[in-house]
Amino acid sequence: MRLRRIIPGVLVLFSLSCSENEDKKRFDQTQLLTNLSQNVIIPAYQSHLANVEILKVKVAGFTTALTVQSLADAKSAWLTAALSWKRAEIFNFGPVDDLSIETTMDFWPVSTTGIENSVADYDGSSEYLEGIGSNKKGLAAIEYLLFHADAESVLTEFSDEKRREYLNLLSEDLTDQIDNLLQVWVTSYVDEFAANTGNDSRASAVLVANQLLILLDEVKNSKLGAPAGALSGSGPRPDLVESLFAGNSMEMIRANLDAIELVFTGGTGTGFDDYLSAYPRRTDGSEPLHEIIKLQLEKCREEADFISIPLEEAVNTQAFQVEQLITDLTLLNAYLKTDMMSRLNLVITFTDNDGD
């Protein structure tokens, strides 16, 4: 007999039947982990490396020839690189922790005053960034430098040699970081990751599943809830959106949703949906849990697409659509955090922001 409690719109399952336990034992986690590492994680890092290398070239071109077109090219390359990181930041474990890359690659909100001071104090050293806080470097700092004012003002600002050198240093650092991360994955960690099966807190499936939940929590609460005023109850706060200067907050959220879906489905290979499909259908005749989650992911994507303007505007003029997306993400969170983690007997190792 299963114990149940009701969350609006979702039936949450807490215990596993004997047959489900038997099915769980038959599922080979190695297939899941091998597919995720070889066909999802490493390709995500490879894509991001290629994009930050292009960004480095475009930044160098911009700082060499300060034109409206070269600035536009650098901005376009930044957006591509930022979106590729939004698809890769979900894998925040293992080498990312060891190399302390999560915050140095992309920390927001930035300190605009801190960035300006770092530019003014730049001493020309290639090690300068080692003493600079995460809120003054990385993708978000590059966004500020390229996007925070109109094109003519930005071009004028970059007549300062230190500003040009600092921007180049930031872009070069991104390339070095992701290259180091990728090398660790392909040379050593990939085998360790695939072999680390099990259900304890250090097992690879647990690490990935928890990062899926953490990213979903961040999208729901920090990237949407805080700007919408859903957490404070004090009204919309457009200034709290991600990608404030470039105005690409919704693109970032959609890229995060892409990553969540890809991890869950495993792309064309084995994913958490296959892990869940090892269990029988619910006795009430409803769809299997993995299909319910897929449908909810699709609904979240549709709701995100309904928000047709920058999020800093949408929190005021498309408030209903923003609230609906938060509601749908809350339901997705319940399916994943409570239903999926319970049925797969995977340990939850983090506490979310609002207790959902």
C-alpha positions in Angstrom: 0.0 0.0 0.0 1.3 3.4 -1.0 1.1 6.4 1.3 -0.2 9.5 -0.4 -0.5 13.2 0.1 -2.1 15.7 -2.2 -0.3 18.7 -3.8 -2.6 20.7 -6.1 -2.5 19.1 -9.5 -0.2 16.3 -8.6 -0.4 12.9 -6.9 2.8 12.3 -4.9 4.1 8.8 -4.3 6.2 8.1 -1.3 6.9 4.3 -1.1 8.0 1.7 -3.5 6.1 -1.6 -4.1 8.0 -4.9 -4.0 7.7 -5.2 -7.8 9.1 -1.6 -8.2 12.1 -2.5 -6.0 12.7 -5.6 -8.2 12.5 -3.5 -11.3 14.9 -0.9 -9.8 17.5 -3.7 -9.2 17.2 -4.7 -12.9 18.0 -1.2 -14.2 21.6 -0.8 -15.2 22.7 2.7 -14.2 25.9 2.3 -16.2 23.8 2.8 -19.4 22.4 6.0 -18.1 25.7 7.4 -16.9 27.6 6.4 -20.0 25.0 8.0 -22.2 24.9 11.2 -20.2 28.7 11.5 -20.0 29.4 10.6 -23.7 26.4 12.1 -25.4 25.2 14.9 -23.2 27.8 16.3 -20.8 31.0 16.2 -22.8 29.3 17.5 -26.0 27.8 20.4 -23.9 31.3 21.3 -22.8 32.7 20.9 -26.3 30.1 23.2 -27.6 30.7 25.8 -24.9 34.5 25.6 -25.6 33.9 26.3 -29.3 31.7 29.2 -28.5 34.0 30.9 -26.0 36.8 30.5 -28.4 34.8 32.4 -31.0 33.9 35.0 -28.4 37.6 35.4 -27.7 38.3 36.0 -31.4 35.4 38.5 -31.7 36.5 40.3 -28.5 40.0 40.6 -29.9 38.6 41.9 -33.2 36.5 44.4 -31.4 39.3 45.8 -29.2 41.6 46.0 -32.2 39.1 47.9 -34.4 36.5 49.8 -32.4 33.5 49.9 -34.8 29.8 49.5 -34.4 30.0 46.3 -36.4 32.8 44.7 -34.4 30.9 45.6 -31.2 27.8 43.9 -32.7 29.9 40.8 -33.6 31.3 40.6 -30.0 27.8 41.0 -28.6 26.4 38.2 -30.8 29.3 35.9 -29.9 28.7 36.6 -26.2 25.1 35.6 -26.4 25.9 32.4 -28.2 28.5 31.6 -25.5 26.2 32.5 -22.6 23.4 30.3 -23.9 25.8 27.4 -24.4 26.8 27.8 -20.7 23.2 27.8 -19.7 22.9 24.4 -21.3 26.0 23.2 -19.5 25.8 24.8 -16.0 23.5 22.0 -14.8 26.6 19.7 -14.5 27.9 21.5 -11.4 29.6 18.6 -9.7 32.9 16.7 -9.8 35.5 18.7 -11.8 33.4 21.8 -11.7 33.8 21.8 -7.9 37.4 20.8 -8.0 38.3 23.6 -10.4 36.0 26.2 -8.8 34.4 27.0 -12.2 30.8 27.5 -11.4 31.0 31.1 -10.1 34.1 32.2 -12.0 32.4 31.2 -15.3 29.1 33.0 -14.7 28.1 34.8 -11.5 25.2 37.2 -11.4 24.4 39.8 -10.4 27.7 41.5 -11.1 29.2 44.4 -9.2 29.2 47.2 -11.7 31.3 49.4 -9.4 33.6 46.5 -8.8 34.1 45.9 -12.5 34.9 49.5 -13.1 37.4 49.5 -10.2 39.0 46.3 -11.6 39.4 47.9 -15.0 41.0 51.0 -13.4 43.3 49.0 -11.3 44.3 46.5 -14.0 48.1 46.0 -13.8 48.6 44.1 -17.1 49.3 40.8 -15.3 48.0 37.6 -16.8 47.3 36.4 -13.2 45.3 39.5 -12.4 41.9 37.7 -12.3 43.1 35.4 -9.6 42.6 38.1 -7.1 39.3 39.4 -8.5 36.0 38.3 -7.1 33.5 36.3 -9.1 31.1 39.2 -9.4 33.7 41.1 -11.5 34.6 38.5 -14.1 33.2 35.8 -16.3 30.3 35.9 -18.8 28.2 38.3 -16.7 31.1 40.8 -16.5 31.6 40.7 -20.2 27.9 41.3 -20.7 28.1 44.4 -18.6 31.1 45.8 -20.5 29.6 45.2 -23.9 25.9 45.9 -23.2 25.5 48.4 -20.3 25.2 51.5 -22.5 24.4 52.4 -26.1 26.9 51.5 -28.8 28.5 54.9 -29.2 29.0 55.2 -25.5 30.6 51.7 -25.3 32.9 52.5 -28.2 34.0 55.7 -26.4 34.6 53.8 -23.2 36.8 51.3 -24.9 39.2 54.0 -26.1 40.7 53.3 -22.7 43.5 50.7 -23.2 43.0 49.1 -19.8 39.4 48.5 -20.6 40.3 46.8 -23.8 43.0 44.7 -22.1 40.6 43.7 -19.2 37.9 42.6 -21.7 40.4 40.4 -23.6 41.7 38.9 -20.3 38.1 38.0 -19.3 37.4 36.2 -22.6 40.8 34.4 -22.6 40.1 33.2 -19.0 36.7 31.7 -20.1 38.5 29.7 -22.7 41.2 28.5 -20.3 38.6 27.5 -17.7 36.3 25.4 -20.0 39.3 23.8 -21.8 40.7 22.7 -18.4 37.3 21.4 -17.4 36.8 19.4 -20.6 40.3 17.9 -20.4 39.6 16.6 -16.9 36.3 15.0 -18.1 37.7 13.3 -21.2 41.0 12.1 -19.7 39.9 10.8 -16.3 36.6 11.7 -14.8 34.4 10.2 -17.6 35.3 6.6 -16.5 35.0 7.4 -12.8 31.6 9.0 -13.5 30.2 6.0 -15.4 31.5 3.5 -12.8 30.1 5.4 -9.8 26.7 3.6 -9.7 24.4 3.4 -6.7 22.0 5.5 -4.6 24.2 7.1 -2.0 24.9 10.8 -1.8 28.2 10.5 -3.8 26.8 8.3 -6.6 26.8 9.8 -10.1 23.0 9.4 -10.7 22.4 11.2 -7.4 24.8 14.0 -8.3 23.1 14.6 -11.7 19.5 14.3 -10.4 20.2 16.8 -7.6 21.8 19.3 -10.0 18.7 18.9 -12.2 16.6 19.8 -9.1 18.9 22.7 -8.1 18.8 24.3 -11.6 15.0 23.9 -11.7 14.8 25.6 -8.3 17.1 28.4 -9.5 15.0 29.0 -12.6 11.7 28.9 -10.6 12.8 31.0 -7.7 15.8 33.2 -8.6 15.4 33.8 -12.3 11.6 34.1 -12.3 10.2 34.3 -8.8 12.5 37.1 -7.5 12.0 39.5 -10.5 8.2 38.7 -10.5 8.0 39.6 -6.8 6.7 36.1 -6.0 9.1 35.5 -3.2 9.0 38.9 -1.4 5.4 39.8 -2.1 6.5 43.4 -2.6 5.8 43.6 -6.3 7.9 43.1 -9.4 11.6 43.7 -9.3 12.8 43.9 -12.9 16.3 44.8 -11.8 16.7 41.2 -10.4 16.5 39.5 -13.8 19.5 37.5 -15.2 21.1 39.1 -18.2 19.8 42.5 -17.2 22.1 44.5 -19.5 21.6 42.3 -22.7 17.9 41.7 -22.1 18.2 38.0 -22.8 16.7 36.6 -19.5 14.1 34.5 -21.2 16.6 33.0 -23.7 18.7 32.0 -20.7 15.7 30.3 -19.0 14.8 28.5 -22.2 18.3 27.2 -22.5 18.2 26.0 -18.9 14.9 24.2 -19.7 16.6 22.6 -22.7 19.3 21.2 -20.4 16.8 19.9 -17.8 14.8 18.1 -20.6 18.0 16.7 -22.1 19.2 15.3 -18.8 15.8 13.8 -18.1 15.4 12.2 -21.5 19.0 11.4 -22.3 18.5 12.8 -25.8 18.4 9.8 -28.1 20.0 7.5 -25.5 19.2 6.4 -21.9 17.9 9.0 -19.5 16.1 9.3 -16.3 12.9 8.7 -18.2 14.2 5.2 -19.0 15.2 4.7 -15.4 11.6 5.5 -14.4 10.1 3.4 -17.2 11.5 0.3 -15.5 8.6 0.6 -13.1 5.0 -0.5 -13.9 2.2 1.8 -14.8 0.3 3.4 -11.9 -2.5 1.1 -10.6 -5.1 3.8 -11.3 -4.5 3.5 -15.0 -2.9 7.0 -15.5 0.1 7.6 -17.6 3.5 6.4 -16.3 5.4 8.9 -14.3 8.1 9.4 -16.9 5.5 10.4 -19.5 3.8 12.7 -17.0 7.1 14.5 -16.5 7.7 14.8 -20.2 4.3 16.4 -20.7 5.0 18.8 -17.9 8.4 19.7 -19.3 6.7 20.4 -22.7 4.1 22.6 -20.9 6.8 24.6 -19.2 8.5 25.1 -22.6 5.2 26.3 -24.1 4.6 28.7 -21.2 8.1 30.1 -21.6 7.5 30.7 -25.3 4.3 32.6 -24.5 6.5 35.3 -22.8 7.3 37.2 -25.9 9.2 40.2 -24.5 12.2 40.7 -22.3 11.5 39.4 -18.8 12.2 42.7 -17.2 9.2 44.0 -19.1 7.1 40.9 -18.8 7.0 40.9 -15.0 4.8 44.0 -15.4 3.0 43.6 -18.8 2.8 39.8 -19.1 2.5 39.1 -15.4 -0.1 36.3 -15.9 2.2 34.4 -18.3 5.1 34.7 -15.9 3.0 33.5 -12.9 1.7 30.6 -15.0 5.2 29.5 -15.9 6.2 29.6 -12.2 3.1 27.5 -11.4 4.0 25.0 -14.0 7.6 24.8 -12.9 6.4 24.3 -9.3 4.4 21.3 -10.5 7.4 20.0 -12.4 9.5 20.4 -9.3 7.0 18.2 -7.3 7.0 15.5 -10.0 10.8 15.4 -10.0 11.8 16.1 -6.4 9.1 14.0 -4.7 7.9 11.4 -7.2 11.0 10.7 -9.2 13.5 10.8 -6.4 11.4 8.7 -4.2 10.6 6.1 -6.8 14.2 5.8 -7.8 15.4 5.9 -4.2 17.8 8.7 -4.9 19.0 10.9 -2.0 18.1 14.6 -2.1 21.2 16.4 -0.9 20.0 20.1 -1.1 17.3 22.2 0.4 15.4 24.4 -2.1 14.6 28.1 -1.5 10.9 27.9 -0.7 10.2 24.3 0.5 8.4 23.1 -2.6 
